[in-house]
Amino acid sequence: LAVQQGSKFPPQFIHLTYKPENPSAEVVKVALIGKGLTFDSGGYNLKAGAGSMIELMKFDMGGCAAVLGCAKAISQLRPKNVEVHFITAVCENMISAEAMRPGDILTASNGKTIEVLNTDAEGRLTLSDALVYAEKLQVDTIIDLATLTGACIVALGEKLAGMYTADNDLKADIENAAKRTDEGIWHLPLEASYKDNIKSSLADIKNLGAKGGGSITAALFLQEFVEKTSWAHIDMAGPVWDSSASKPTGYGVKMLVDFLLNAKKRA
């Protein structure tokens, strides 16, 4: 809600559900969350200057596109092994007299307070409430996809997404799905010591870390909103867009569909 304050358009919270007919006890329940910023100006921390990519910020809903694309495929394939919740918090990040300001303190849906140091670190704010919502559905697994950080592009380039998870089995399942569908992904660490970089003196956490490791601290921020459920975060800022062809790639759809079709109940 805070992110969309500067927009003339109301936010939309989308939750689509696929359930197989006559489900068995072996059905795996999965929540897929996509970042849905339909345009990201950066807010009062305006994207400006060379390299800001403001003209490309229509792709900031790439995570949402992957999740909804997967939803279309699953509705047609109708697998019997999974129940899937497709979730996205859709809005745009704009500037106006009502817009969120640097220094604002927000309260997330789980009660945690957030100090907004940079209005251009908005995706994690929308994802945090979506993660809290998804966990309340009592699913087995949560995977979020987001064009979250430029830092991930610096680290991995345009061909690889960064994956964060503390669950080794989930890590292997996603990597195998990515390999089978030829979608690049690389596991990165949830370095616990970096959590100090998102501590705030005015709130529980802040939405911006230190100078380095920006993709890691963004993932650690999201981790604060998942308590017990097996979870993975995929930062797809690099492979969402083919800069040589100047067009979106559709990254993530094939990988997600493959992951779901091969999902099995754990012992």
C-alpha positions in Angstrom: 0.0 0.0 0.0 2.8 2.4 0.8 4.6 1.8 -2.5 1.5 2.6 -4.6 0.7 5.9 -2.7 2.2 8.0 -5.4 0.2 6.4 -8.2 -3.2 7.4 -9.5 -4.0 3.7 -10.0 -5.2 1.5 -7.0 -3.0 -1.5 -6.1 -4.2 -5.1 -6.9 -3.5 -8.2 -4.9 -3.9 -11.2 -7.1 -4.3 -14.8 -5.7 -5.1 -17.6 -8.2 -5.4 -21.2 -7.1 -5.1 -24.5 -8.9 -6.3 -27.6 -7.2 -6.2 -31.1 -8.9 -9.4 -33.1 -9.0 -9.7 -35.8 -6.4 -6.4 -34.8 -4.6 -4.5 -37.5 -2.7 -2.5 -37.1 0.5 0.6 -36.9 -1.7 -0.3 -33.6 -3.3 2.4 -31.0 -2.8 1.2 -27.5 -1.9 3.2 -24.7 -3.5 2.9 -20.9 -3.4 4.6 -18.9 -6.2 5.0 -15.2 -5.6 5.9 -12.7 -8.4 7.0 -9.1 -7.9 4.5 -7.0 -9.8 5.8 -3.5 -10.2 4.1 -2.4 -13.5 6.4 0.6 -13.6 9.2 1.7 -11.2 10.3 5.3 -11.3 12.2 4.8 -8.1 9.9 7.2 -6.3 11.6 10.1 -4.6 14.9 8.3 -4.9 14.3 8.8 -8.7 16.1 6.6 -11.1 18.2 9.1 -12.9 21.4 9.3 -15.0 23.1 6.8 -17.3 22.6 3.2 -16.3 19.4 3.8 -14.3 17.4 1.8 -16.8 14.2 3.8 -16.0 13.1 3.4 -19.6 13.0 -0.3 -19.1 11.1 -0.4 -15.8 8.1 -1.9 -17.5 10.0 -5.2 -16.9 9.8 -4.7 -13.2 6.8 -7.0 -13.3 8.9 -9.8 -14.7 8.3 -12.0 -11.6 4.6 -11.5 -11.8 4.7 -12.3 -15.6 6.6 -15.6 -14.8 4.1 -16.6 -12.1 1.0 -15.8 -14.2 2.6 -17.5 -17.3 3.1 -20.5 -15.2 -0.5 -20.3 -14.0 -1.7 -20.4 -17.6 0.4 -23.5 -18.4 -0.6 -25.4 -15.2 -4.3 -24.7 -16.0 -3.8 -26.4 -19.3 -1.6 -29.3 -18.2 -3.7 -30.0 -15.1 -1.1 -32.0 -13.1 -2.4 -34.3 -10.3 0.6 -33.9 -8.0 0.4 -30.3 -7.0 -1.9 -27.6 -5.5 -0.5 -24.2 -6.6 -1.2 -20.7 -5.3 -0.2 -18.0 -7.7 0.3 -14.7 -5.9 1.3 -11.2 -6.9 1.0 -7.7 -5.3 0.6 -5.4 -8.3 1.2 -1.6 -8.2 3.5 1.0 -9.6 6.1 3.2 -7.8 5.6 6.8 -8.7 6.1 10.4 -7.4 3.3 12.7 -6.1 2.4 14.6 -3.0 1.0 11.4 -1.5 4.0 9.2 -2.4 6.1 7.3 0.1 9.1 9.4 1.4 12.6 8.4 2.4 12.6 8.1 6.2 9.1 6.8 6.5 8.4 4.0 8.9 6.0 1.3 7.6 4.3 -1.5 9.4 4.1 -4.8 7.5 1.2 -7.2 7.8 3.0 -9.3 10.4 3.6 -6.3 12.6 7.3 -5.8 11.8 8.3 -2.2 11.3 10.4 -1.1 8.3 12.5 2.1 7.9 12.4 3.2 4.3 15.9 4.5 3.5 15.4 4.3 -0.2 12.1 4.4 -2.1 13.7 2.6 -5.0 14.1 -0.5 -2.8 10.3 -0.9 -3.1 10.0 -4.5 -4.4 11.0 -6.1 -1.2 8.2 -4.0 0.6 5.5 -5.5 -1.7 7.0 -9.0 -1.5 7.1 -8.9 2.3 3.4 -8.8 2.7 2.9 -11.4 -0.1 5.2 -13.8 1.8 3.3 -13.3 5.0 0.1 -14.0 3.2 1.4 -17.1 1.4 2.7 -18.7 4.6 -0.7 -18.4 6.2 -2.0 -20.7 3.4 0.0 -23.5 5.1 1.8 -24.6 1.9 4.8 -26.9 1.8 7.0 -24.6 -0.3 7.1 -20.9 -1.2 9.1 -19.6 -4.1 9.3 -15.9 -5.0 10.6 -14.4 -8.2 11.6 -10.8 -8.5 13.6 -8.3 -10.6 14.8 -7.2 -7.3 18.4 -5.8 -7.5 20.8 -4.3 -9.9 23.5 -5.8 -7.6 22.4 -9.2 -8.9 23.0 -8.1 -12.5 26.5 -6.9 -11.5 27.3 -10.2 -9.8 25.8 -12.6 -12.4 25.2 -10.7 -15.6 22.2 -11.1 -17.9 22.2 -14.9 -18.3 21.9 -16.0 -14.7 19.4 -15.4 -11.9 20.5 -15.6 -8.3 18.8 -18.1 -6.0 18.7 -17.9 -2.2 17.4 -20.7 0.0 18.5 -22.5 3.2 16.8 -25.7 2.1 19.2 -27.9 0.2 16.5 -30.2 -1.1 14.6 -27.2 -2.6 17.9 -25.8 -4.0 18.5 -29.1 -5.8 14.9 -29.3 -7.1 15.1 -25.8 -8.5 18.5 -26.3 -10.0 17.4 -29.5 -11.7 14.3 -27.8 -13.1 16.5 -24.9 -14.4 18.9 -27.4 -16.0 16.2 -29.4 -17.7 14.6 -26.2 -19.1 17.9 -24.4 -20.0 17.2 -21.4 -17.7 20.3 -20.1 -16.0 20.4 -19.9 -12.2 23.2 -19.8 -9.6 22.9 -20.3 -5.8 24.1 -17.4 -3.6 24.5 -17.4 0.1 22.2 -16.1 2.8 25.1 -14.8 4.8 23.8 -14.4 8.4 26.4 -11.9 9.4 25.1 -9.5 6.7 21.8 -9.2 8.7 23.5 -6.5 10.7 23.4 -4.4 7.6 19.6 -4.2 7.6 19.2 -3.5 11.3 17.5 -0.1 12.0 17.8 2.1 15.1 14.2 3.4 14.4 12.4 0.2 13.3 12.8 -3.6 13.3 14.6 -3.5 9.9 15.5 -1.1 7.1 15.0 -1.6 3.4 18.5 -0.9 2.3 21.8 -2.6 3.3 25.4 -1.6 3.1 27.3 -0.7 0.0 28.2 -4.2 -1.0 26.2 -7.4 -1.3 23.0 -5.7 -2.2 21.3 -8.8 -3.6 22.2 -10.8 -0.5 20.8 -8.2 1.9 17.6 -7.9 -0.1 17.2 -11.7 0.2 17.9 -11.5 4.0 15.2 -8.8 4.2 12.7 -11.1 2.6 13.7 -14.0 4.9 12.4 -11.9 7.8 8.9 -12.5 6.5 9.0 -16.3 6.3 8.9 -18.1 9.6 8.9 -21.9 9.1 8.0 -22.8 5.5 10.6 -24.0 3.0 11.3 -20.9 0.9 13.5 -19.8 -2.0 14.0 -16.4 -3.5 15.0 -15.9 -7.1 16.5 -12.6 -8.1 15.9 -12.5 -11.9 16.9 -8.9 -12.6 19.5 -10.1 -15.2 17.8 -12.7 -17.4 14.3 -11.0 -17.5 15.4 -8.8 -20.4 17.4 -9.5 -23.6 19.3 -6.3 -24.1 20.8 -7.3 -27.5 17.3 -7.9 -28.9 15.6 -5.3 -26.7 12.8 -7.6 -25.6 11.7 -9.6 -22.6 12.8 -13.3 -22.4 9.9 -14.9 -20.5 12.4 -16.1 -18.0 11.1 -18.4 -15.2 8.0 -19.8 -16.8 9.5 -23.1 -18.1 11.5 -23.6 -14.9 8.5 -23.1 -12.7 6.3 -25.4 -14.7 9.0 -28.1 -14.7 9.5 -27.7 -11.0 5.8 -28.2 -10.3 5.4 -31.2 -12.6 8.2 -32.9 -10.8 7.3 -31.9 -7.3 7.0 -34.8 -4.8 5.8 -34.9 -1.2 8.8 -35.2 1.2 9.0 -37.9 3.8 
